[in-house]
Amino acid sequence: MPTESTFFLAGLFLLLAAAGWAMGRFGERDDEDAPPPLNIDYLKGLNFLLNEQTDQALEHFLRMVRVDDKTIETHFALGSLFRRRGEIDRAIRIHQNIIARPDIASEQRDQALYSLAKDYLSAGLLDRAENLFVRLAQGSRYQVQSLEALCSVYEQERDWEKAIDAGQRLEVIGGRSWALQIAHYHCELAEAAALKKDFSAARKFVKKAQAGRPRTMRGALTRAHIARDTDDNKTALKLYHRIIDENTYLIAEALPEIVAIYKRENATAELERALQALLKKNPDMASLVAYTAIVNDLGGIKVIDDCVEQYMLNEPTLGEFVDLQQLSSGDKESKVSALAKVRSALSKLASSTPRYQCQECGFSSQRLLWQCPSCRNWETQRPASRVQFDTVLQHSITNR
């Protein structure tokens, strides 16, 4: 039985054949009395498609290629449909066949090259796709689309220097800002340099990352990490505190670093004062402090421990598992012990559930990813603000 996609493909060609018949019927003809011919070749191709003889249909339509306005768009449509159906080899053959025609117009050749480049990209043949996109980016009508595609290719290849070049060209000719992406490309280079302990180069890349608008907070976070790794604790603390003040969602990345630095310097009293000032300025951050402490197992700091305790006592879903009234009653020693057990359980639960989620497509991950692997957008992930009980609750309900 022919599939739905086969009928759709056949329907397209039937429509095109009918359009050609209508043009012949109602267009200008030398012999007004001659009947309009219906293209028998299209009917043969349709018969192959309806019988799911795709290879025969492909060979038939390839032999039919006549490069004129009435037929070439049919073959572009066929190639596009094959690509969308995942039949990349067939799409490639269609577009290569068009390119091989000696009498093809330059615009149609560019269209075929662009389609072929997309075929290679879909097939994961990045080097071949790159070569064609580079060619088309030199001034064809597909220049902008090719530069955008090149940025995507270079991101996958992690060739950040080439990505920066393509992004800068896009800003000149594309009519829209590429500054955020370029800033992240510089940050990638900075992080790679920092891993090699080349902190001088890393600082230069960060400076370039922060030179554009809009600025990415990743640049500030990378600067803070460089200061930390070079034992410049004063600068690191200043930057980490500024990051939290400007973008509270990065507290999950900055707070553990702040706690670690203060502890290394035996300055926990100063840490207490800094956190108290932070929460006084923004009381709503208490839950974020608590969640970050639970996820990263931060303890022994009174301000943080108080935030965690209030978080646990005020979390309504936790009541499905723990008697909160009993937890908060009794002598101090029993209460501390009970809270410690609950906190340990929450830390294990938080470590096994996604901590970040993309605001664009919903992709979840355990760690912060500056580029979402699913939708490929930059800086769209945000951390969770509470322990995700949904999975546990669902499992509990299922087993009742």
Secondary structure, DSSP 8 states (H G I E B T S, - for coil): ---HHHHHHHHHHHHHHHHHHHHHHHS--S-TTS-----HHHHHHHHHHHTT-HHHHHHHHHHH---STTTHHHHHHHHHHHHHTT-HHHHHHHHHHHHT-TT--HHHHHHHHHHHHHHHHHTT-HHHHHHHHHHHTTTSTTHHHHHHHHHHHHHHHT-HHHHHHHHHHHHHHSSS--HHHHHHHHHHHHHHHHHTT-HHHHHHHHHHHTSSSS--HHHHHHHHHHHHHTT-HHHHHHHHHHHHHH-GGGHHHHHHHHHHHHHHTT-HHHHHHHHHHHHHH-GGGHHHHHHHHHHHT--S-HHHHHHHHHHHHH-GGGGGTS-HHHHH-S-HHHHHHHHHHHHHHHHHHHHTS--EEETTT--EESS--SB-TTT--BS-EEE-SS---HHHHHHHHHT-
